[in-house]
Every structure is written in C-alpha cells, then in structure tokens.
Amino acid sequence: MGYGAAAAVTERESLAPGGGEQRAARRRLPLRGELALAALPTATVLLVLFLVQMLSNQRLLFASLASSAFLIYLDPEHGTNRVRTLLISQLSAAVLGLGGYRLLGAGYHAAALAMTATILVMIVADAVHPPAVSTALSFSLRAGPEGNLVLFALAVGITAVLVILQRAAVWTLARHAARR
C-alpha cells in the first residue's frame, strides 16, 4: 500500500490536526501559561488515581490515561484527542483487553489478541488514540480476577471532560496572551 492516497488520509478525523491542515501548530506559551495548561491534566490524573486507590487494587489498568491526559495537554485540538476518539479507543481497548484475558488468561496470547483487535477497531472506527494500546495490554495482562471495567469507564469519562476543559483553557490563555 503506497502513500499516494493523500486525500484519503486527510479524511481520517482522528489523525487530523484540529482546525484542519491549515492550522498552525499550537504556540508555546510562556512558562506560566504552559504550567497552567499542564495543571488541569495533572489534577485529572491525580483525581483518577485517587478514585482508583479508594476503589481498586488494579492501579496499572489506569496508567494509560496519564498518557492520554498529557496528549490532551500537548494538543487538545488534535483529532487524536477528540472526545469521540478518546471514548471509542479507550473503552473498546478495555473491553477487548478484558475479553482477551477472560478467553485466554493473562499472558502473551491474550495481549497479542487484545492489542491487534484494538488497533483494528481504532483504524476502522477512525478513533486512533495511541494510549489505548496500553489499555488493551493492561487489561489482558492484569493480575487477578478483580473487575474494573466500570471504574475504568468512569475514569475515561473524567478524562473526556478534560478534553473540553483543556480546549477552553487553551482558548482562554491564548486570548489573554493576545491582549498583552
């Protein structure tokens, strides 16, 4: 398969930069602005970790959401970080990882099945969010029978709200910087 089909590639929303191909890369803000933008994803991950600590012993199942939060900080407008993309990729990865674990037990075969199926779903659904591959692996390689799919879905929901808040924060900080 060649790279000649550039038009087909640009139609894939989850791979497109937010605002279309014509948009400039996110401008780096002054240090204070960057720290302000990083605060919200950091607080979100800490909240999710706190909830997990209170409700579960399977903490590593939620590690990929930290990568999701950082990607959202880096470029909340990118197609990879859309709410739809985040929800489809992360939740399908969790279900596929859990399915692989239940079908084949924890190990290489379950992980290979879950990872491959997750990549396939993300491509077919146009919901490419790379941290979801880690989610599939975490659920398929997990230790113990403790179920955390509902808790993970709640954590993904919190992370999806982060997308909206982060976009608002970028807009507010950019507007404030433009006034100076």
C-alpha positions as CSV (number, residue, x, y, z in Angstrom):
1,M,0.0,0.0,0.0
2,G,1.6,3.3,-1.1
3,Y,1.4,6.8,0.3
4,G,-0.2,8.2,-2.9
5,A,-3.7,8.4,-1.5
6,A,-3.1,11.6,0.5
7,A,-6.7,12.7,0.1
8,A,-7.9,9.5,1.9
9,V,-5.5,10.2,4.7
10,T,-6.8,13.7,5.3
11,E,-10.4,12.4,5.6
12,R,-9.4,10.5,8.8
13,E,-10.6,12.8,11.6
14,S,-8.6,11.1,14.4
15,L,-5.4,11.7,12.5
16,A,-6.0,15.3,11.5
17,P,-4.7,18.3,13.4
18,G,-7.6,20.2,15.0
19,G,-8.7,23.2,12.8
20,G,-7.7,21.4,9.7
21,E,-4.3,21.1,8.0
22,Q,-4.0,24.8,7.6
23,R,-3.9,25.4,11.3
24,A,-0.6,26.5,12.8
25,A,0.9,24.3,15.5
26,R,0.0,25.2,19.0
27,R,2.1,28.1,20.0
28,R,4.2,27.5,23.1
29,L,3.0,29.8,25.8
30,P,5.2,31.5,28.4
31,L,6.3,29.1,31.2
32,R,3.5,30.3,33.4
33,G,0.9,29.5,30.7
34,E,2.4,26.1,30.0
35,L,2.3,25.3,33.7
36,A,-1.3,26.4,33.9
37,L,-2.2,24.2,31.0
38,A,-0.4,21.2,32.5
39,A,-2.1,21.7,35.8
40,L,-5.5,20.5,34.6
41,P,-4.4,17.2,33.1
42,T,-2.1,16.6,36.1
43,A,-5.0,17.2,38.5
44,T,-7.3,15.0,36.5
45,V,-4.8,12.1,36.6
46,L,-4.3,12.6,40.3
47,L,-8.1,12.5,40.8
48,V,-8.4,9.3,38.8
49,L,-5.6,7.7,40.7
50,F,-7.2,8.7,44.0
51,L,-10.5,7.2,42.9
52,V,-8.7,4.0,41.8
53,Q,-6.8,3.9,45.1
54,M,-10.1,4.1,47.0
55,L,-11.9,1.5,44.9
56,S,-9.5,-1.0,43.4
57,N,-6.2,-2.8,43.7
58,Q,-5.6,-2.8,39.9
59,R,-3.9,0.6,39.6
60,L,-1.9,-0.2,36.5
61,L,-5.1,-0.6,34.5
62,F,-5.4,3.2,34.6
63,A,-1.8,4.1,33.7
64,S,-2.6,4.7,30.0
65,L,-5.0,7.5,31.0
66,A,-1.9,9.5,32.2
67,S,-0.6,9.4,28.6
68,S,-4.0,10.4,27.3
69,A,-4.0,13.4,29.7
70,F,-0.6,14.5,28.6
71,L,-1.5,14.3,24.9
72,I,-4.6,16.4,25.6
73,Y,-2.3,19.0,27.3
74,L,0.0,18.9,24.3
75,D,-2.6,19.5,21.7
76,P,-6.3,19.4,22.8
77,E,-7.4,20.3,19.3
78,H,-5.8,17.3,17.5
79,G,-8.1,14.6,16.2
80,T,-6.4,12.0,18.4
81,N,-7.7,13.9,21.4
82,R,-11.3,14.4,20.5
83,V,-13.9,13.1,23.0
84,R,-15.3,10.6,20.5
85,T,-11.8,9.3,19.7
86,L,-10.9,9.0,23.4
87,L,-14.1,7.2,24.3
88,I,-14.2,4.7,21.4
89,S,-10.5,3.9,21.6
90,Q,-10.1,3.6,25.4
91,L,-13.3,1.8,26.1
92,S,-13.0,-0.7,23.3
93,A,-9.4,-1.3,24.3
94,A,-10.6,-2.1,27.9
95,V,-13.3,-4.4,26.7
96,L,-11.0,-6.2,24.2
97,G,-8.3,-6.5,26.8
98,L,-10.7,-7.9,29.3
99,G,-12.1,-10.2,26.7
100,G,-8.6,-11.5,25.8
101,Y,-7.9,-12.1,29.5
102,R,-11.1,-14.0,30.0
103,L,-10.7,-16.0,26.8
104,L,-7.0,-16.9,27.0
105,G,-5.9,-15.9,30.6
106,A,-3.2,-13.4,31.3
107,G,-0.3,-13.7,29.0
108,Y,1.2,-13.2,25.6
109,H,-1.7,-14.6,23.6
110,A,-4.3,-12.6,25.3
111,A,-2.1,-9.4,25.0
112,A,-1.5,-10.1,21.3
113,L,-5.2,-10.6,20.6
114,A,-6.2,-7.5,22.5
115,M,-3.6,-5.3,21.1
116,T,-4.2,-6.4,17.5
117,A,-8.0,-6.1,17.9
118,T,-7.7,-2.7,19.5
119,I,-5.5,-1.3,16.6
120,L,-8.0,-2.7,14.1
121,V,-11.0,-1.1,15.9
122,M,-9.2,2.2,16.2
123,I,-8.4,2.2,12.4
124,V,-11.8,1.0,11.3
125,A,-13.7,3.4,13.6
126,D,-11.4,6.3,12.8
127,A,-10.7,6.7,16.5
128,V,-6.9,6.5,16.7
129,H,-5.6,7.3,20.2
130,P,-2.3,5.5,20.8
131,P,-2.5,5.2,24.7
132,A,-5.4,2.9,24.1
133,V,-3.0,0.2,23.0
134,S,-1.5,0.3,26.5
135,T,-5.0,0.0,27.9
136,A,-5.6,-3.2,25.9
137,L,-2.3,-4.6,27.2
138,S,-3.0,-3.7,30.8
139,F,-6.4,-5.4,30.8
140,S,-5.2,-8.5,29.1
141,L,-2.0,-8.9,31.2
142,R,-3.6,-7.9,34.5
143,A,-3.0,-9.8,37.7
144,G,-6.0,-11.2,39.5
145,P,-9.7,-11.6,38.7
146,E,-10.8,-8.2,40.1
147,G,-13.2,-6.5,37.6
148,N,-12.6,-2.8,36.9
149,L,-14.4,-2.1,33.6
150,V,-17.0,0.2,35.2
151,L,-14.4,2.1,37.2
152,F,-12.2,2.4,34.1
153,A,-15.2,3.7,32.1
154,L,-15.7,6.4,34.8
155,A,-12.1,7.3,34.6
156,V,-12.3,7.6,30.8
157,G,-15.4,9.8,31.2
158,I,-13.4,12.1,33.6
159,T,-10.6,12.2,31.0
160,A,-13.1,13.1,28.3
161,V,-14.3,16.1,30.3
162,L,-10.7,17.1,30.5
163,V,-10.7,17.5,26.7
164,I,-13.4,20.1,26.9
165,L,-11.8,21.9,29.8
166,Q,-8.4,21.9,28.2
167,R,-9.7,23.4,25.0
168,A,-11.4,26.1,27.0
169,A,-8.1,26.7,28.9
170,V,-6.1,26.9,25.7
171,W,-8.6,29.4,24.2
172,T,-8.6,31.5,27.4
173,L,-4.8,31.5,27.8
174,A,-4.3,32.4,24.1
175,R,-6.8,35.2,24.3
176,H,-5.1,36.5,27.5
177,A,-1.7,36.3,25.8
178,A,-3.0,38.2,22.7
179,R,-4.2,41.1,24.9
180,R,-0.6,41.7,26.1
